[in-house]
Amino acid sequence: FESDSVTIDGQVDEFVYRAPHAWLYVLAADPQGHPQRYGAEWGSPSRRENEGVAKDTFQVGDQVSITGAPARNQNVHQMHLKKVTRFSRGRWNWEGRQGPR
C-alpha cells in the first residue's frame, strides 16, 4: 500500500504535533460528496522540526492538499503522509524528507 497514493484537498480540522507521530486532520468531501475527516499520519515532531515544520505550521481552517499512502482499510479515512501543500497564509510545501519549499 505504501506505493499507492491518494490526494485529498480540504481544510485543516486539527494539527496534533506531539510524539510519537504528528497527525494532520483534514475535512474534505469523500468520493460520494459526503463530508469526511481524513487523518494523515506524519513522522515525529523532532524529525519534522529538522525539516522546517513547527507546531504552528497548520492552523484550523487552512486550505491544504495532502497526498499519502492510503490505509489498507479505506473506511478509516487515514493515510501515511507523503506530501502536503498549504495554500492559506502563504503557500507552503513539504514533500518527503526534502523539507519545506
Secondary structure as GFF3:
##gff-version 3
##sequence-region A 1 101
A	DSSP	beta_strand	6	16	.	.	.	ID=ss1
A	DSSP	beta_strand	23	29	.	.	.	ID=ss2
A	DSSP	beta_strand	35	41	.	.	.	ID=ss3
A	DSSP	alpha_helix	45	50	.	.	.	ID=ss4
A	DSSP	beta_strand	63	70	.	.	.	ID=ss5
A	DSSP	three_ten_helix	74	76	.	.	.	ID=ss6
A	DSSP	beta_strand	78	86	.	.	.	ID=ss7
A	DSSP	beta_strand	92	95	.	.	.	ID=ss8
A	DSSP	three_ten_helix	96	98	.	.	.	ID=ss9
###
